[in-house]
Amino acid sequence: MANYRLRINGVERTIESADPNQPLLYGLRGLGLTATKFGCGLGQCGACSVLLDGSPTRSCLETIANAQGKSVVTLEGLGSIATPHPVQAAFIKEQVPQCGYCTSGMIISAAALLAEKPKPTEDDIRTALAGNLCRCGTHVRVIRAVMSASGQGG
Amino acid sequence: MSAHALTRRTMLKAGALTVGFALAGLQTRAEGATPTPRMLDPNELDSFLAVDGDGTVTLFCGKVDLGQGLRIAMRQIAGEELGIGVDKIKYVEGDTALTPDQGRTSGSNGIQRGGMQVRRAAATAREALVALAAQRLNMAADDLIAADGQVRPKNGGAGIRFSDLIGGRSFNLKLNPKAPLKNPATYTLVGKPLPRPDVPAKCTGTFIYMQDFSLPDMVHARVIRPPAIGAKLVAVDEASIKDLSGAKAVRIKDFLAVIADDEWTAVRASRALRAQWSEWSGLPEQDKLVATLRGDSDITDEVLVNRGGPRAGAVLGAITRSATYFWPMQSHGSIGPSCAVADVNSEAATIWTASQGTHGNRKTFARFLGLSEEAVRLIYVEGAGCYGMNGHEDAAADAAILSRAVGRPVRVQWSRQDEHGWDPKGPPQLLDISGVVDPTELIIEWRTTMWLPQTTRGLPDIPLLAPAAAGLDDVRGLQPGMISQNADPPYRADHVQVLVHWLKDAPLRPAPIRSPGKPANCFAVESFTDELAAAAGLDSVEFRLRALSDPRGTEVIKRAAALMNWQSRPSPGPDRNAAIMRGRGFAYVHYKHSESYVAMGMEVAVERSSGRIRVERVACAFDCGQIINPDGVRAQVEGSILQTLSRALMEEVQFDRSHVTSVDWSSYPILRFPDVPKLDIVLIDRPTEPPLGAGEAACAPVGAALANAVFDASGARLRTVPFTPERVKATLDGV
């Protein structure tokens, strides 16, 4: 067993693992941070997206050894029901999720986009979220929510 | 509810206690297999509703929220009829120990059947509460109203709270079908776009999905499925995982799994475990599937529709057409692979599952576990959307069998490859249609012949993988769902026949997938209608309107055509020789010929050089009768359209002779953000009509509206799904 130290949602945390190649996803969920979802384990669907040093990252492909010493933000760390991040607030206002299993990854990707580009076009949003799959078909609400979170429309 | 027996389940990790609530406080899931017995008879009021002592009401619902919004819609129905705000209603769903059996949450019947039971229960309760108050106040019941959780005189004055009338006690009443219902004109909750209570938790990471649920002392498991579907397990090399601390292999005949205390070790063990399997290659050749279905001699014929008998003689000037349509096998494509937790011993089983049918599964699980039904409790926990019967039931069976074998609670999480490879599939559907059309009489004759896998009679549920592999008492057969509906046109026609060749087997295990059978049947029927209209030289919307007599059908068609700014002309349109050809298409369905009315228009651009279709806009008019929650209905229509566009444009399960080969999102692609069209949806509310299902009807016309638009753009007729660029290009080149 080895210890891997990371800053998760602003707090120093330790992930214990016998395997340095353990994906960050399992480390986070093992700490009880279950907002970050297992979707494919292949980096294809975006459900496990987190911010790693501010960049949207597939936590199913990122190893804990590689993430050591870095800063991770998960959906729990972005905001809460009482004090939601603007993207979370917009997703709630637009009633975006149906099953909501992809929502964590969607909001993380959208928050990363807005951090980079505060006033994206609709095409920017579509491109930024192209790697986040949704099966319920909530896409038009996602786009509307991200536009609204950026202070455009909505 | 307040005095359940304490078991170790009350020590559930904090997260497990926070499932599916948010509007009305905690939903209890902590009773274990033997909570305080509750009335569960669906004819009894106490099965559905309890007036608690604290001013709240608890609604016990056998229908479950899969993300489609029943948690708010059911509260709206109950609160409206009872006279209490939705924030005062607690909601318990899909727990075989706590909720009445209202049937599977499927077939778009959550509201139209389950919701109407809840409405009747709430009306019965209101009648009883008013009678109790009349006695206490010494007033006539007619002079009292129920509102805001109390019964009070209509003319003012102090009322009595529900909790003071009956709080904590039983009604001991049968549901009264004659209990007076509120006049829809006075509704204050039904018809309002109230927000769904689970949304804030889903957006902030505090919602506990099936995939997040855990129990103390639980182990993590992965099941190792064979490399070929029918392969038998020959040998397992347990030494191959000896270096993985705590990992163990579990083998029961051909059922093989690994367990470990932590999930990642279980994943590693599942990859490291060496096992030897027998050869098997019993699947048909994929590129000969249509011929295989057509040539299958093991069939039972059934005439589903026979109107007007055979036509006598020829009609002067009439045009005859025939065509073949095919819809392939498709996966449910859940974003989260299936997951379940089970705690099973020799006397009892408790299973946490995201299945749409906890009650219906009870018999199946009791059977293969060798327990009485009473000893089996299934508890619904929402998972990633399943859109029918994906792998949730199989994962639950995996977990149950493993828990019994290892004597501890077990969590089974499927991999992506498990989900795509092993979820039961939407079955293949092959349809031949022939018809005779005349520009004046319109449809004179229509014949549909279908090849469909038949549901095995008397199946309690779908056959499951784990019991079959483990040699347990499993049911055998097929359960593809109600896939033969809407195979006849909704239009006036003197001679109509629908014949189905029921196949005894299916290439891959079939199961209901959203709107079972209807996307394919409506694709064929509404494409062929379009072919007849084009053959007769008529505009396709005018053709439908002239051939239709149902006024609600007529209205959705007119409304959708108006959204499209539809210009009358026959197809194909003028754009056929452009590099980018643009066109519009239309389709209509009266769902199951008895439920919601949907009309849909689509605008597409087709790139001649590549065959790539770009769907630019979808317009939909939707009439599901009385709307309980318009935002919920709108979300379902949006989702139905986009999910079915994905199925029509991209999706086909790939397989070789041994197994499914499309086992991830690159080999089984689905719609992505850049592909998403503009959606224009109009909902037609009919408050005085019964509410009809809204969860899947809008799936049905998508394939035909799309194919008809491509025909209008290019003159090329697509009759095989999916409309991949290669297939479109080949069809364009053939025109």
Interface residues (C-beta under 8 A of the other chain):
Chain A: S17 A18 D19 Q22 P23 Y26 R29 G30 G32 L33 T34 A35 T36 K37 F38 G39 C40 G41 L42 Q44 C45 A47 T74 L75 E76 L78 G79 S80 I81 P84 Q88 F91 I92 Q95 V96 P97 Q98 C99 G100 Y101 C102 T103 S104 I107 I125 R126 T127 L129 A130 G131 N132 L133 C134 R135 C136 G137 T138 H139 V140 R141 V142 I143
Chain B: K13 G15 L66 G67 Q68 G69 P195 R196 D198 V199 P200 A201 K202 C203 T204 G205 T206 F207 I208 Y209 Q211 D212 S245 D262 E263 W264 T265 V267 R268 G333 S334 I335 G336 P337 E382 G383 A384 G385 Y387 Q413 S415 R416 D631 A635 E638 G639 S640 I641 L642 Q643 S646 D664 W665 S666 I670 L671 R672 F673 P674 V676 K678 L679
